[in-house]
Amino acid sequence: MWGMVSVFLQACGILLLLWMLISWLVLGKDRGGAIVFLCKEGQTAKLEGFLRNCIWLREMGTMSMPIIVGDAGLTEQELKLVRLLTNRDGVVFCPAEQIEYYLQAEAEQIGGTGTATRNGSGSDISEP
């Protein structure tokens, strides 16, 4: 009986170590990037679960990138809900047209060139 429990706990420990190793290798730390969720009208039901999963990954230490939620035509009622859901550290809510500014700022923080540049000057874009 105790032998089976011991084997089970050892297998769980090995699986946990493999999970942590894979998440470290795949996601890494401070490699840059961002998670972008472009929210259209009628998609706010999916946003809460998405944010909950991303924040859980951040609390586990396997994800450190910012979360950007873009407004792509939400109604006034949906805007209120999205503002409540995104009122957290590391979560940015902005119009879809401004997402490129946040991506550029993230790229400049890690020394990259970014994915979009408005003026081509490479200046620090902290807030649109």
C-alpha positions in Angstrom: 0.0 0.0 0.0 2.6 2.6 1.0 4.8 1.5 -1.9 2.1 2.5 -4.3 1.6 5.9 -2.6 5.4 6.4 -2.7 5.5 5.6 -6.5 2.5 7.9 -7.1 4.1 10.8 -5.2 7.4 10.3 -7.0 5.6 10.3 -10.4 3.8 13.5 -9.4 7.1 15.2 -8.4 8.7 14.2 -11.8 5.7 15.5 -13.7 5.8 18.8 -11.7 9.6 19.2 -12.5 9.0 18.5 -16.2 6.1 21.0 -16.3 8.3 23.7 -14.7 11.2 23.0 -17.0 9.1 23.1 -20.1 7.3 26.3 -19.1 10.7 27.9 -18.3 12.1 26.8 -21.7 9.1 27.8 -23.7 8.0 31.0 -22.0 11.2 32.0 -20.3 11.6 35.2 -18.3 11.9 38.7 -19.6 12.2 37.7 -23.3 9.7 40.4 -24.2 6.5 40.2 -26.1 3.0 40.8 -25.0 -0.3 39.0 -25.0 -2.9 40.9 -27.0 -6.7 40.3 -26.9 -8.6 42.3 -29.4 -12.1 42.5 -28.0 -15.0 42.8 -30.5 -18.6 43.4 -29.7 -20.1 40.3 -28.0 -16.7 38.8 -26.9 -16.6 40.1 -23.4 -17.7 36.7 -22.0 -14.4 35.2 -23.2 -12.3 38.0 -21.8 -12.8 37.2 -18.1 -11.6 33.6 -18.5 -8.7 34.7 -20.6 -7.6 37.3 -18.1 -8.0 34.9 -15.2 -5.7 32.3 -17.0 -3.1 35.0 -17.8 -3.0 36.4 -14.3 -2.7 32.8 -12.9 0.3 32.2 -15.2 1.8 35.5 -14.0 1.3 34.6 -10.3 2.9 31.2 -10.9 6.0 33.0 -12.3 5.8 31.4 -15.8 4.7 34.6 -17.6 6.0 38.1 -17.1 4.8 39.8 -20.3 2.1 42.5 -20.2 -1.5 41.8 -21.3 -3.0 44.3 -23.7 -6.8 44.3 -24.3 -7.8 46.3 -27.4 -11.2 47.8 -28.0 -12.5 46.9 -31.5 -16.0 48.3 -31.4 -17.4 47.5 -27.9 -20.8 48.9 -26.8 -20.9 51.3 -23.8 -22.1 48.5 -21.5 -19.3 46.2 -22.6 -16.8 49.0 -22.2 -17.8 49.4 -18.5 -17.4 45.6 -18.0 -14.0 45.5 -19.7 -12.7 48.5 -17.7 -13.6 46.6 -14.5 -11.9 43.4 -15.7 -8.7 45.2 -16.8 -8.3 47.3 -13.7 -5.3 45.2 -12.6 -1.5 45.5 -12.6 0.1 44.5 -15.9 -3.2 44.7 -17.9 -3.6 47.6 -20.3 -6.9 48.5 -22.0 -6.7 50.8 -25.0 -8.3 51.4 -28.4 -7.2 49.0 -31.1 -5.3 51.8 -32.9 -3.0 52.3 -29.9 -1.9 48.7 -29.4 1.2 49.3 -31.6 2.4 52.0 -29.1 2.4 49.5 -26.3 4.1 46.9 -28.4 6.8 49.4 -29.4 7.4 50.4 -25.7 7.7 46.7 -24.7 10.2 46.1 -27.5 12.3 49.1 -26.5 12.4 47.9 -22.9 14.1 44.7 -23.9 16.3 46.4 -26.5 14.4 45.3 -29.6 13.1 47.3 -32.6 9.5 46.7 -32.0 6.7 45.6 -34.3 5.4 49.0 -35.3 6.9 52.5 -35.4 4.9 55.6 -36.2 7.7 58.1 -36.6 10.7 55.9 -37.1 12.8 57.8 -34.6 13.0 54.9 -32.1 11.9 57.3 -29.3 10.5 55.9 -26.0 6.8 55.6 -26.3 5.5 55.1 -22.8 1.9 56.3 -23.1 -0.1 57.1 -26.3 
